[in-house]
Amino acid sequence: MCAQRESEKRPTMSEVVEMLMIESKEKMAQLEANPLFNGNNDGEVIDESSEIISEVRDHQ
């Protein structure tokens, strides 16, 4: 689309920006639907890093 030899066949910069904004909104909606992205874990805080550190110390 943007690589057309004839300039009249190429989209204008504002059209390109609009296309990218629409695509960006769609991708953002997909990300926000992912529970890992929005942190929706029913209020439960999971901190596995301290468990890993204590396991390493226990084995030393």
C-alpha distance matrix in Angstrom:
0.0 3.8 5.5 6.0 9.8 10.6 10.5 11.0 7.6 6.1 7.4 10.8 12.3 14.2 11.5 10.0 13.7 14.3 11.8 13.4 16.8 16.5 15.5 18.3 20.8 20.2 20.8 23.8 25.3 25.2 26.9 29.4 30.4 31.4 35.1 34.8 32.6 34.7 38.0 39.4 42.2 44.9 46.2 47.2 46.9 46.3 47.2 47.2 47.2 51.0 51.8 50.1 52.0 55.3 54.8 54.3 57.4 59.4 58.7 59.7
3.8 0.0 3.8 5.7 8.8 9.9 8.9 10.4 8.1 5.1 6.5 9.0 9.8 12.5 10.6 8.6 12.1 13.7 11.8 12.7 16.2 16.8 15.9 18.1 20.9 20.9 21.2 23.8 25.8 26.0 27.2 29.7 31.1 32.0 35.6 35.0 32.5 34.7 37.9 39.6 42.5 45.2 46.3 47.3 46.6 46.1 46.8 46.8 46.6 50.3 51.4 49.6 51.2 54.6 54.3 53.6 56.6 58.8 58.1 58.9
5.5 3.8 0.0 3.8 6.4 8.8 9.0 11.3 9.0 7.1 9.7 12.1 13.0 16.1 14.4 12.3 15.7 17.5 15.4 16.1 19.7 20.3 19.1 21.2 24.2 24.0 24.0 26.7 28.8 28.6 29.7 32.5 33.8 34.4 38.0 37.2 34.9 37.3 40.4 42.2 44.9 47.8 48.9 49.7 48.9 48.1 48.6 48.5 48.1 51.8 52.8 50.8 52.4 55.9 55.4 54.5 57.5 59.8 58.9 59.6
6.0 5.7 3.8 0.0 3.8 5.5 6.8 8.6 6.2 5.8 9.3 12.1 14.0 16.8 14.8 13.7 17.4 18.7 16.8 18.2 21.6 21.9 21.1 23.5 26.2 26.0 26.4 29.2 30.9 30.9 32.4 35.0 36.1 37.0 40.7 40.1 37.8 40.0 43.2 44.9 47.6 50.4 51.6 52.5 51.9 51.3 51.9 51.8 51.6 55.3 56.2 54.3 56.0 59.4 58.9 58.1 61.2 63.4 62.5 63.2
9.8 8.8 6.4 3.8 0.0 3.8 6.3 8.9 7.8 8.1 11.9 13.9 15.8 18.9 17.5 16.6 20.1 21.6 20.2 21.4 24.8 25.3 24.6 26.9 29.6 29.6 29.9 32.6 34.5 34.5 35.9 38.5 39.7 40.5 44.2 43.5 41.1 43.4 46.6 48.3 51.1 53.9 55.0 55.9 55.2 54.5 55.0 54.8 54.4 58.1 59.1 57.1 58.6 62.1 61.6 60.6 63.7 66.0 65.0 65.6
10.6 9.9 8.8 5.5 3.8 0.0 3.8 5.5 5.6 7.0 10.6 12.4 15.0 17.7 16.4 16.3 19.8 21.0 20.0 21.7 24.7 25.2 25.0 27.4 29.8 30.0 30.7 33.3 35.0 35.3 36.8 39.2 40.4 41.6 45.2 44.8 42.3 44.3 47.6 49.2 52.2 54.8 55.9 57.0 56.4 56.0 56.6 56.7 56.3 60.0 61.1 59.3 60.8 64.3 63.9 63.1 66.0 68.3 67.5 68.2
10.5 8.9 9.0 6.8 6.3 3.8 0.0 3.8 5.3 5.2 8.2 9.0 11.7 14.4 13.5 13.7 16.9 18.3 17.8 19.5 22.2 23.1 23.3 25.4 27.7 28.3 29.1 31.4 33.2 33.9 35.2 37.3 38.9 40.1 43.7 43.3 40.5 42.4 45.7 47.4 50.5 53.0 53.9 55.2 54.6 54.3 54.9 55.2 54.8 58.4 59.7 58.0 59.4 62.9 62.8 61.9 64.8 67.2 66.5 67.1
11.0 10.4 11.3 8.6 8.9 5.5 3.8 0.0 3.8 5.5 7.6 8.8 12.2 14.1 12.8 13.9 17.1 17.7 17.4 19.8 22.1 22.5 23.2 25.5 27.4 27.9 29.3 31.5 32.9 33.8 35.5 37.4 38.7 40.3 43.9 43.8 41.0 42.6 46.1 47.5 50.7 53.0 54.1 55.6 55.2 55.1 56.0 56.4 56.2 59.8 61.0 59.5 61.0 64.4 64.3 63.7 66.5 68.8 68.3 69.1
7.6 8.1 9.0 6.2 7.8 5.6 5.3 3.8 0.0 3.8 6.6 9.3 12.5 14.4 12.2 12.7 16.4 16.8 15.7 18.1 20.8 20.7 21.0 23.7 25.6 25.7 26.9 29.4 30.7 31.3 33.2 35.2 36.3 37.8 41.5 41.4 38.8 40.6 44.0 45.4 48.4 50.8 52.1 53.4 53.2 52.9 53.9 54.1 54.1 57.7 58.8 57.2 58.9 62.3 62.0 61.4 64.4 66.6 65.9 66.8
6.1 5.1 7.1 5.8 8.1 7.0 5.2 5.5 3.8 0.0 3.8 6.5 9.2 11.5 9.6 9.4 13.1 14.0 13.0 15.0 17.8 18.2 18.3 20.7 22.9 23.3 24.3 26.6 28.2 28.9 30.4 32.5 33.9 35.2 38.9 38.6 35.9 37.7 41.1 42.6 45.7 48.2 49.3 50.6 50.1 49.9 50.7 51.0 50.8 54.5 55.6 54.1 55.7 59.1 58.8 58.2 61.1 63.4 62.8 63.7
7.4 6.5 9.7 9.3 11.9 10.6 8.2 7.6 6.6 3.8 0.0 3.8 6.5 8.0 5.8 6.3 9.8 10.4 9.9 12.2 14.6 15.1 15.7 17.9 19.9 20.5 21.8 23.9 25.4 26.4 28.0 29.8 31.3 32.9 36.4 36.3 33.4 35.0 38.5 39.9 43.1 45.5 46.5 48.0 47.6 47.6 48.5 49.1 49.0 52.5 53.8 52.5 54.0 57.4 57.3 56.9 59.7 62.0 61.6 62.5
10.8 9.0 12.1 12.1 13.9 12.4 9.0 8.8 9.3 6.5 3.8 0.0 3.8 5.4 5.1 6.3 8.7 9.9 10.7 12.5 14.3 15.6 16.7 18.3 20.1 21.5 22.7 24.3 26.0 27.5 28.7 30.2 32.1 33.8 37.1 36.9 33.8 35.2 38.7 40.2 43.5 45.8 46.5 48.2 47.7 47.9 48.7 49.4 49.2 52.7 54.2 52.9 54.3 57.6 57.8 57.3 60.0 62.4 62.2 62.9
12.3 9.8 13.0 14.0 15.8 15.0 11.7 12.2 12.5 9.2 6.5 3.8 0.0 3.8 5.4 5.0 6.2 8.6 9.8 10.5 12.2 14.3 15.3 16.2 18.3 20.1 20.9 22.1 24.3 25.8 26.6 28.1 30.3 31.8 35.0 34.6 31.4 32.7 36.1 37.9 41.2 43.5 44.1 45.7 45.0 45.2 45.8 46.6 46.2 49.6 51.3 50.0 51.2 54.6 55.0 54.4 56.9 59.4 59.3 59.9
14.2 12.5 16.1 16.8 18.9 17.7 14.4 14.1 14.4 11.5 8.0 5.4 3.8 0.0 3.8 5.4 5.0 6.1 8.6 9.8 10.4 12.3 14.2 15.0 16.4 18.5 19.9 20.7 22.5 24.5 25.5 26.5 28.7 30.6 33.7 33.6 30.2 31.2 34.7 36.3 39.8 41.8 42.3 44.2 43.7 44.2 45.1 46.2 45.9 49.3 51.0 50.0 51.2 54.5 55.0 54.6 57.1 59.5 59.6 60.4
11.5 10.6 14.4 14.8 17.5 16.4 13.5 12.8 12.2 9.6 5.8 5.1 5.4 3.8 0.0 3.8 5.4 5.0 6.2 8.6 9.8 10.7 12.3 14.1 15.4 16.8 18.5 19.8 21.3 23.0 24.4 25.7 27.4 29.4 32.7 32.8 29.7 30.8 34.4 35.7 39.1 41.2 42.1 43.9 43.6 43.9 45.0 45.9 45.9 49.4 50.8 49.8 51.3 54.5 54.8 54.5 57.2 59.4 59.4 60.3
10.0 8.6 12.3 13.7 16.6 16.3 13.7 13.9 12.7 9.4 6.3 6.3 5.0 5.4 3.8 0.0 3.8 5.4 5.1 6.2 8.6 10.0 10.6 12.1 14.3 15.5 16.5 18.1 20.0 21.3 22.4 24.1 26.0 27.5 30.9 30.6 27.6 29.1 32.5 34.1 37.4 39.7 40.5 42.1 41.6 41.7 42.6 43.3 43.1 46.6 48.1 46.8 48.3 51.6 51.8 51.4 54.1 56.4 56.3 57.1
13.7 12.1 15.7 17.4 20.1 19.8 16.9 17.1 16.4 13.1 9.8 8.7 6.2 5.0 5.4 3.8 0.0 3.8 5.5 5.1 6.1 8.7 9.9 10.3 12.2 14.3 15.2 16.1 18.2 20.0 20.7 22.0 24.3 25.9 29.0 28.8 25.5 26.7 30.2 31.8 35.2 37.4 38.0 39.7 39.1 39.4 40.3 41.3 41.1 44.4 46.1 45.0 46.4 49.7 50.0 49.7 52.3 54.6 54.7 55.5
14.3 13.7 17.5 18.7 21.6 21.0 18.3 17.7 16.8 14.0 10.4 9.9 8.6 6.1 5.0 5.4 3.8 0.0 3.8 5.4 5.1 6.2 8.6 9.7 10.6 12.5 14.3 15.2 16.6 18.7 19.9 20.9 22.8 24.9 28.1 28.3 25.1 25.9 29.6 30.9 34.3 36.3 37.1 39.0 38.8 39.3 40.5 41.6 41.8 45.1 46.6 45.8 47.3 50.5 50.8 50.8 53.3 55.5 55.7 56.8
11.8 11.8 15.4 16.8 20.2 20.0 17.8 17.4 15.7 13.0 9.9 10.7 9.8 8.6 6.2 5.1 5.5 3.8 0.0 3.8 5.5 5.3 6.2 8.5 10.0 10.8 12.4 14.2 15.6 16.9 18.5 20.0 21.5 23.4 26.8 27.0 24.1 25.3 28.9 30.2 33.4 35.7 36.8 38.4 38.2 38.4 39.7 40.5 40.7 44.2 45.4 44.4 46.2 49.3 49.4 49.4 52.1 54.2 54.2 55.3
13.4 12.7 16.1 18.2 21.4 21.7 19.5 19.8 18.1 15.0 12.2 12.5 10.5 9.8 8.6 6.2 5.1 5.4 3.8 0.0 3.8 5.5 5.0 5.9 8.5 9.8 10.4 11.9 14.1 15.3 16.2 18.0 19.9 21.4 24.7 24.5 21.4 22.9 26.4 28.0 31.2 33.6 34.4 35.9 35.5 35.6 36.6 37.4 37.4 40.9 42.2 41.2 42.8 46.0 46.2 46.0 48.7 50.9 50.9 51.9
16.8 16.2 19.7 21.6 24.8 24.7 22.2 22.1 20.8 17.8 14.6 14.3 12.2 10.4 9.8 8.6 6.1 5.1 5.5 3.8 0.0 3.8 5.4 4.9 6.1 8.6 9.8 10.3 12.2 14.3 15.1 16.1 18.3 20.2 23.3 23.3 20.0 21.0 24.6 26.0 29.4 31.5 32.3 34.1 33.8 34.2 35.5 36.6 36.8 40.1 41.6 40.8 42.4 45.5 45.9 45.9 48.5 50.6 50.9 52.0
16.5 16.8 20.3 21.9 25.3 25.2 23.1 22.5 20.7 18.2 15.1 15.6 14.3 12.3 10.7 10.0 8.7 6.2 5.3 5.5 3.8 0.0 3.8 5.4 5.2 6.3 8.7 9.9 10.7 12.6 14.4 15.3 16.8 19.1 22.4 22.9 19.9 20.8 24.5 25.4 28.8 30.8 32.0 33.8 33.9 34.4 35.9 36.9 37.5 40.8 42.0 41.4 43.3 46.2 46.4 46.7 49.4 51.3 51.5 52.9
15.5 15.9 19.1 21.1 24.6 25.0 23.3 23.2 21.0 18.3 15.7 16.7 15.3 14.2 12.3 10.6 9.9 8.6 6.2 5.0 5.4 3.8 0.0 3.8 5.5 5.1 6.3 8.6 9.9 10.8 12.5 14.3 15.6 17.2 20.8 21.0 18.2 19.7 23.2 24.4 27.5 29.9 31.2 32.6 32.6 32.6 34.0 34.7 35.3 38.8 39.8 38.9 40.9 43.9 43.8 44.0 46.8 48.7 48.8 50.1
18.3 18.1 21.2 23.5 26.9 27.4 25.4 25.5 23.7 20.7 17.9 18.3 16.2 15.0 14.1 12.1 10.3 9.7 8.5 5.9 4.9 5.4 3.8 0.0 3.8 5.4 5.2 6.0 8.6 9.9 10.5 12.1 14.2 15.6 18.9 18.8 15.7 17.1 20.6 22.1 25.3 27.7 28.6 30.1 29.8 30.0 31.2 32.1 32.5 35.9 37.1 36.3 38.1 41.1 41.4 41.5 44.2 46.2 46.4 47.6
20.8 20.9 24.2 26.2 29.6 29.8 27.7 27.4 25.6 22.9 19.9 20.1 18.3 16.4 15.4 14.3 12.2 10.6 10.0 8.5 6.1 5.2 5.5 3.8 0.0 3.8 5.5 5.0 6.1 8.7 9.8 10.3 12.3 14.5 17.6 18.2 15.0 15.6 19.3 20.3 23.8 25.8 26.8 28.7 28.8 29.4 31.0 32.2 32.9 36.1 37.3 36.9 38.8 41.6 41.9 42.4 45.0 46.8 47.3 48.7
20.2 20.9 24.0 26.0 29.6 30.0 28.3 27.9 25.7 23.3 20.5 21.5 20.1 18.5 16.8 15.5 14.3 12.5 10.8 9.8 8.6 6.3 5.1 5.4 3.8 0.0 3.8 5.4 5.2 6.4 8.8 10.0 10.8 13.0 16.5 17.3 14.7 15.7 19.3 20.0 23.2 25.3 26.9 28.4 28.8 29.1 30.9 31.8 32.8 36.1 37.0 36.5 38.7 41.4 41.4 42.0 44.8 46.4 46.7 48.3
20.8 21.2 24.0 26.4 29.9 30.7 29.1 29.3 26.9 24.3 21.8 22.7 20.9 19.9 18.5 16.5 15.2 14.3 12.4 10.4 9.8 8.7 6.3 5.2 5.5 3.8 0.0 3.8 5.4 5.1 6.3 8.7 10.0 11.1 14.6 14.8 12.2 14.0 17.4 18.6 21.5 24.1 25.4 26.6 26.6 26.5 28.1 28.8 29.6 33.0 33.9 33.2 35.3 38.1 38.1 38.5 41.4 43.1 43.2 44.8
23.8 23.8 26.7 29.2 32.6 33.3 31.4 31.5 29.4 26.6 23.9 24.3 22.1 20.7 19.8 18.1 16.1 15.2 14.2 11.9 10.3 9.9 8.6 6.0 5.0 5.4 3.8 0.0 3.8 5.4 5.0 6.1 8.6 10.0 13.0 13.2 10.1 11.2 14.8 16.1 19.3 21.7 22.7 24.2 24.1 24.5 26.1 27.2 28.0 31.2 32.3 32.0 33.9 36.7 37.0 37.5 40.1 41.9 42.4 43.9
25.3 25.8 28.8 30.9 34.5 35.0 33.2 32.9 30.7 28.2 25.4 26.0 24.3 22.5 21.3 20.0 18.2 16.6 15.6 14.1 12.2 10.7 9.9 8.6 6.1 5.2 5.4 3.8 0.0 3.8 5.4 5.1 6.2 8.9 11.9 13.2 10.6 10.9 14.6 15.0 18.3 20.3 21.8 23.5 24.1 24.6 26.7 27.9 29.2 32.3 33.1 33.1 35.3 37.7 38.0 38.9 41.5 42.9 43.6 45.3
25.2 26.0 28.6 30.9 34.5 35.3 33.9 33.8 31.3 28.9 26.4 27.5 25.8 24.5 23.0 21.3 20.0 18.7 16.9 15.3 14.3 12.6 10.8 9.9 8.7 6.4 5.1 5.4 3.8 0.0 3.8 5.5 5.2 6.7 10.4 11.5 9.6 10.9 14.2 14.6 17.4 19.8 21.7 22.8 23.4 23.4 25.5 26.2 27.6 30.9 31.4 31.1 33.6 36.0 35.9 36.8 39.6 40.9 41.3 43.2
26.9 27.2 29.7 32.4 35.9 36.8 35.2 35.5 33.2 30.4 28.0 28.7 26.6 25.5 24.4 22.4 20.7 19.9 18.5 16.2 15.1 14.4 12.5 10.5 9.8 8.8 6.3 5.0 5.4 3.8 0.0 3.8 5.4 5.3 8.5 8.6 6.2 8.2 11.3 12.5 15.3 18.1 19.4 20.4 20.5 20.4 22.2 23.1 24.2 27.5 28.2 27.9 30.2 32.7 32.8 33.6 36.3 37.8 38.3 40.0
29.4 29.7 32.5 35.0 38.5 39.2 37.3 37.4 35.2 32.5 29.8 30.2 28.1 26.5 25.7 24.1 22.0 20.9 20.0 18.0 16.1 15.3 14.3 12.1 10.3 10.0 8.7 6.1 5.1 5.5 3.8 0.0 3.8 5.4 7.5 8.6 5.9 5.8 9.5 10.1 13.5 15.7 17.0 18.5 19.0 19.6 21.8 23.1 24.5 27.5 28.4 28.5 30.7 33.0 33.4 34.5 36.9 38.4 39.2 41.0
30.4 31.1 33.8 36.1 39.7 40.4 38.9 38.7 36.3 33.9 31.3 32.1 30.3 28.7 27.4 26.0 24.3 22.8 21.5 19.9 18.3 16.8 15.6 14.2 12.3 10.8 10.0 8.6 6.2 5.2 5.4 3.8 0.0 3.8 6.3 8.7 7.6 7.4 10.4 9.9 12.8 14.8 16.9 18.4 19.4 19.8 22.4 23.5 25.4 28.3 28.7 29.0 31.6 33.6 33.7 35.0 37.6 38.7 39.5 41.6
31.4 32.0 34.4 37.0 40.5 41.6 40.1 40.3 37.8 35.2 32.9 33.8 31.8 30.6 29.4 27.5 25.9 24.9 23.4 21.4 20.2 19.1 17.2 15.6 14.5 13.0 11.1 10.0 8.9 6.7 5.3 5.4 3.8 0.0 3.8 5.4 5.4 6.7 8.7 8.9 11.1 13.9 15.8 16.5 17.2 17.1 19.5 20.2 22.1 25.2 25.4 25.5 28.2 30.2 30.1 31.4 34.1 35.2 35.8 38.0
35.1 35.6 38.0 40.7 44.2 45.2 43.7 43.9 41.5 38.9 36.4 37.1 35.0 33.7 32.7 30.9 29.0 28.1 26.8 24.7 23.3 22.4 20.8 18.9 17.6 16.5 14.6 13.0 11.9 10.4 8.5 7.5 6.3 3.8 0.0 3.8 5.4 5.4 5.9 5.4 7.2 10.2 12.1 12.7 13.6 13.7 16.5 17.6 19.8 22.5 22.7 23.2 25.9 27.7 27.8 29.4 31.9 32.8 33.7 35.9
34.8 35.0 37.2 40.1 43.5 44.8 43.3 43.8 41.4 38.6 36.3 36.9 34.6 33.6 32.8 30.6 28.8 28.3 27.0 24.5 23.3 22.9 21.0 18.8 18.2 17.3 14.8 13.2 13.2 11.5 8.6 8.6 8.7 5.4 3.8 0.0 3.8 5.8 5.4 7.2 8.2 11.8 12.9 12.7 12.6 12.0 14.1 14.9 16.7 19.7 20.1 20.3 22.8 24.9 25.1 26.4 28.9 30.1 30.9 32.9
32.6 32.5 34.9 37.8 41.1 42.3 40.5 41.0 38.8 35.9 33.4 33.8 31.4 30.2 29.7 27.6 25.5 25.1 24.1 21.4 20.0 19.9 18.2 15.7 15.0 14.7 12.2 10.1 10.6 9.6 6.2 5.9 7.6 5.4 5.4 3.8 0.0 3.8 5.6 8.0 10.4 13.5 14.1 14.8 14.4 14.4 16.2 17.4 18.7 21.7 22.6 22.7 24.9 27.2 27.6 28.6 31.1 32.6 33.4 35.2
34.7 34.7 37.3 40.0 43.4 44.3 42.4 42.6 40.6 37.7 35.0 35.2 32.7 31.2 30.8 29.1 26.7 25.9 25.3 22.9 21.0 20.8 19.7 17.1 15.6 15.7 14.0 11.2 10.9 10.9 8.2 5.8 7.4 6.7 5.4 5.8 3.8 0.0 3.8 5.4 8.7 11.1 11.6 13.1 13.3 14.3 16.5 18.4 19.9 22.5 23.5 24.2 26.2 28.3 29.0 30.3 32.4 33.8 35.0 36.8
38.0 37.9 40.4 43.2 46.6 47.6 45.7 46.1 44.0 41.1 38.5 38.7 36.1 34.7 34.4 32.5 30.2 29.6 28.9 26.4 24.6 24.5 23.2 20.6 19.3 19.3 17.4 14.8 14.6 14.2 11.3 9.5 10.4 8.7 5.9 5.4 5.6 3.8 0.0 3.8 5.8 8.6 8.6 9.5 9.5 10.6 13.0 15.1 16.8 19.2 20.2 21.2 23.2 25.0 25.8 27.4 29.3 30.6 32.0 33.9
39.4 39.6 42.2 44.9 48.3 49.2 47.4 47.5 45.4 42.6 39.9 40.2 37.9 36.3 35.7 34.1 31.8 30.9 30.2 28.0 26.0 25.4 24.4 22.1 20.3 20.0 18.6 16.1 15.0 14.6 12.5 10.1 9.9 8.9 5.4 7.2 8.0 5.4 3.8 0.0 3.8 5.7 7.1 8.7 10.2 11.7 14.8 16.9 19.2 21.2 21.8 23.1 25.4 26.8 27.5 29.4 31.4 32.2 33.8 35.9
42.2 42.5 44.9 47.6 51.1 52.2 50.5 50.7 48.4 45.7 43.1 43.5 41.2 39.8 39.1 37.4 35.2 34.3 33.4 31.2 29.4 28.8 27.5 25.3 23.8 23.2 21.5 19.3 18.3 17.4 15.3 13.5 12.8 11.1 7.2 8.2 10.4 8.7 5.8 3.8 0.0 3.8 5.5 5.7 7.7 8.9 12.4 14.4 17.2 18.9 19.0 20.7 23.1 24.1 24.7 26.9 28.8 29.4 31.0 33.4
44.9 45.2 47.8 50.4 53.9 54.8 53.0 53.0 50.8 48.2 45.5 45.8 43.5 41.8 41.2 39.7 37.4 36.3 35.7 33.6 31.5 30.8 29.9 27.7 25.8 25.3 24.1 21.7 20.3 19.8 18.1 15.7 14.8 13.9 10.2 11.8 13.5 11.1 8.6 5.7 3.8 0.0 3.8 5.5 8.7 10.9 14.5 16.8 19.7 20.8 21.0 23.1 25.4 26.0 26.8 29.3 30.9 31.2 33.1 35.6
46.2 46.3 48.9 51.6 55.0 55.9 53.9 54.1 52.1 49.3 46.5 46.5 44.1 42.3 42.1 40.5 38.0 37.1 36.8 34.4 32.3 32.0 31.2 28.6 26.8 26.9 25.4 22.7 21.8 21.7 19.4 17.0 16.9 15.8 12.1 12.9 14.1 11.6 8.6 7.1 5.5 3.8 0.0 3.8 6.3 9.5 12.7 15.6 18.1 18.8 19.5 21.9 23.6 24.2 25.6 28.0 29.2 29.7 32.0 34.1
47.2 47.3 49.7 52.5 55.9 57.0 55.2 55.6 53.4 50.6 48.0 48.2 45.7 44.2 43.9 42.1 39.7 39.0 38.4 35.9 34.1 33.8 32.6 30.1 28.7 28.4 26.6 24.2 23.5 22.8 20.4 18.5 18.4 16.5 12.7 12.7 14.8 13.1 9.5 8.7 5.7 5.5 3.8 0.0 3.8 6.3 9.7 12.3 15.1 15.7 16.0 18.5 20.5 20.8 22.0 24.6 25.8 26.2 28.4 30.7
46.9 46.6 48.9 51.9 55.2 56.4 54.6 55.2 53.2 50.1 47.6 47.7 45.0 43.7 43.6 41.6 39.1 38.8 38.2 35.5 33.8 33.9 32.6 29.8 28.8 28.8 26.6 24.1 24.1 23.4 20.5 19.0 19.4 17.2 13.6 12.6 14.4 13.3 9.5 10.2 7.7 8.7 6.3 3.8 0.0 3.8 6.4 9.6 11.9 12.5 13.4 15.7 17.3 18.0 19.5 21.8 22.9 23.7 25.9 27.9
46.3 46.1 48.1 51.3 54.5 56.0 54.3 55.1 52.9 49.9 47.6 47.9 45.2 44.2 43.9 41.7 39.4 39.3 38.4 35.6 34.2 34.4 32.6 30.0 29.4 29.1 26.5 24.5 24.6 23.4 20.4 19.6 19.8 17.1 13.7 12.0 14.4 14.3 10.6 11.7 8.9 10.9 9.5 6.3 3.8 0.0 3.8 6.1 8.9 10.0 10.3 12.4 14.5 15.3 16.3 18.6 20.1 20.8 22.7 24.9
47.2 46.8 48.6 51.9 55.0 56.6 54.9 56.0 53.9 50.7 48.5 48.7 45.8 45.1 45.0 42.6 40.3 40.5 39.7 36.6 35.5 35.9 34.0 31.2 31.0 30.9 28.1 26.1 26.7 25.5 22.2 21.8 22.4 19.5 16.5 14.1 16.2 16.5 13.0 14.8 12.4 14.5 12.7 9.7 6.4 3.8 0.0 3.8 5.5 6.5 7.6 9.5 11.0 12.2 13.6 15.5 16.8 18.0 20.0 21.7
47.2 46.8 48.5 51.8 54.8 56.7 55.2 56.4 54.1 51.0 49.1 49.4 46.6 46.2 45.9 43.3 41.3 41.6 40.5 37.4 36.6 36.9 34.7 32.1 32.2 31.8 28.8 27.2 27.9 26.2 23.1 23.1 23.5 20.2 17.6 14.9 17.4 18.4 15.1 16.9 14.4 16.8 15.6 12.3 9.6 6.1 3.8 0.0 3.8 5.6 5.2 6.4 8.8 10.1 10.7 12.6 14.6 15.5 17.0 19.1
47.2 46.6 48.1 51.6 54.4 56.3 54.8 56.2 54.1 50.8 49.0 49.2 46.2 45.9 45.9 43.1 41.1 41.8 40.7 37.4 36.8 37.5 35.3 32.5 32.9 32.8 29.6 28.0 29.2 27.6 24.2 24.5 25.4 22.1 19.8 16.7 18.7 19.9 16.8 19.2 17.2 19.7 18.1 15.1 11.9 8.9 5.5 3.8 0.0 3.8 5.4 5.2 6.3 8.8 10.0 10.8 12.6 14.4 15.8 17.2
51.0 50.3 51.8 55.3 58.1 60.0 58.4 59.8 57.7 54.5 52.5 52.7 49.6 49.3 49.4 46.6 44.4 45.1 44.2 40.9 40.1 40.8 38.8 35.9 36.1 36.1 33.0 31.2 32.3 30.9 27.5 27.5 28.3 25.2 22.5 19.7 21.7 22.5 19.2 21.2 18.9 20.8 18.8 15.7 12.5 10.0 6.5 5.6 3.8 0.0 3.8 5.4 5.1 6.2 8.6 10.0 10.6 12.3 14.5 15.8
51.8 51.4 52.8 56.2 59.1 61.1 59.7 61.0 58.8 55.6 53.8 54.2 51.3 51.0 50.8 48.1 46.1 46.6 45.4 42.2 41.6 42.0 39.8 37.1 37.3 37.0 33.9 32.3 33.1 31.4 28.2 28.4 28.7 25.4 22.7 20.1 22.6 23.5 20.2 21.8 19.0 21.0 19.5 16.0 13.4 10.3 7.6 5.2 5.4 3.8 0.0 3.8 5.5 5.2 6.2 8.7 10.0 10.5 12.5 14.6
50.1 49.6 50.8 54.3 57.1 59.3 58.0 59.5 57.2 54.1 52.5 52.9 50.0 50.0 49.8 46.8 45.0 45.8 44.4 41.2 40.8 41.4 38.9 36.3 36.9 36.5 33.2 32.0 33.1 31.1 27.9 28.5 29.0 25.5 23.2 20.3 22.7 24.2 21.2 23.1 20.7 23.1 21.9 18.5 15.7 12.4 9.5 6.4 5.2 5.4 3.8 0.0 3.8 5.5 5.1 6.3 8.7 9.9 10.9 12.8
52.0 51.2 52.4 56.0 58.6 60.8 59.4 61.0 58.9 55.7 54.0 54.3 51.2 51.2 51.3 48.3 46.4 47.3 46.2 42.8 42.4 43.3 40.9 38.1 38.8 38.7 35.3 33.9 35.3 33.6 30.2 30.7 31.6 28.2 25.9 22.8 24.9 26.2 23.2 25.4 23.1 25.4 23.6 20.5 17.3 14.5 11.0 8.8 6.3 5.1 5.5 3.8 0.0 3.8 5.4 5.2 6.3 8.7 10.2 11.0
55.3 54.6 55.9 59.4 62.1 64.3 62.9 64.4 62.3 59.1 57.4 57.6 54.6 54.5 54.5 51.6 49.7 50.5 49.3 46.0 45.5 46.2 43.9 41.1 41.6 41.4 38.1 36.7 37.7 36.0 32.7 33.0 33.6 30.2 27.7 24.9 27.2 28.3 25.0 26.8 24.1 26.0 24.2 20.8 18.0 15.3 12.2 10.1 8.8 6.2 5.2 5.5 3.8 0.0 3.8 5.4 5.1 6.1 8.7 10.1
54.8 54.3 55.4 58.9 61.6 63.9 62.8 64.3 62.0 58.8 57.3 57.8 55.0 55.0 54.8 51.8 50.0 50.8 49.4 46.2 45.9 46.4 43.8 41.4 41.9 41.4 38.1 37.0 38.0 35.9 32.8 33.4 33.7 30.1 27.8 25.1 27.6 29.0 25.8 27.5 24.7 26.8 25.6 22.0 19.5 16.3 13.6 10.7 10.0 8.6 6.2 5.1 5.4 3.8 0.0 3.8 5.5 5.1 6.4 8.9
54.3 53.6 54.5 58.1 60.6 63.1 61.9 63.7 61.4 58.2 56.9 57.3 54.4 54.6 54.5 51.4 49.7 50.8 49.4 46.0 45.9 46.7 44.0 41.5 42.4 42.0 38.5 37.5 38.9 36.8 33.6 34.5 35.0 31.4 29.4 26.4 28.6 30.3 27.4 29.4 26.9 29.3 28.0 24.6 21.8 18.6 15.5 12.6 10.8 10.0 8.7 6.3 5.2 5.4 3.8 0.0 3.8 5.5 5.3 6.6
57.4 56.6 57.5 61.2 63.7 66.0 64.8 66.5 64.4 61.1 59.7 60.0 56.9 57.1 57.2 54.1 52.3 53.3 52.1 48.7 48.5 49.4 46.8 44.2 45.0 44.8 41.4 40.1 41.5 39.6 36.3 36.9 37.6 34.1 31.9 28.9 31.1 32.4 29.3 31.4 28.8 30.9 29.2 25.8 22.9 20.1 16.8 14.6 12.6 10.6 10.0 8.7 6.3 5.1 5.5 3.8 0.0 3.8 5.5 5.3
59.4 58.8 59.8 63.4 66.0 68.3 67.2 68.8 66.6 63.4 62.0 62.4 59.4 59.5 59.4 56.4 54.6 55.5 54.2 50.9 50.6 51.3 48.7 46.2 46.8 46.4 43.1 41.9 42.9 40.9 37.8 38.4 38.7 35.2 32.8 30.1 32.6 33.8 30.6 32.2 29.4 31.2 29.7 26.2 23.7 20.8 18.0 15.5 14.4 12.3 10.5 9.9 8.7 6.1 5.1 5.5 3.8 0.0 3.8 5.6
58.7 58.1 58.9 62.5 65.0 67.5 66.5 68.3 65.9 62.8 61.6 62.2 59.3 59.6 59.4 56.3 54.7 55.7 54.2 50.9 50.9 51.5 48.8 46.4 47.3 46.7 43.2 42.4 43.6 41.3 38.3 39.2 39.5 35.8 33.7 30.9 33.4 35.0 32.0 33.8 31.0 33.1 32.0 28.4 25.9 22.7 20.0 17.0 15.8 14.5 12.5 10.9 10.2 8.7 6.4 5.3 5.5 3.8 0.0 3.8
59.7 58.9 59.6 63.2 65.6 68.2 67.1 69.1 66.8 63.7 62.5 62.9 59.9 60.4 60.3 57.1 55.5 56.8 55.3 51.9 52.0 52.9 50.1 47.6 48.7 48.3 44.8 43.9 45.3 43.2 40.0 41.0 41.6 38.0 35.9 32.9 35.2 36.8 33.9 35.9 33.4 35.6 34.1 30.7 27.9 24.9 21.7 19.1 17.2 15.8 14.6 12.8 11.0 10.1 8.9 6.6 5.3 5.6 3.8 0.0
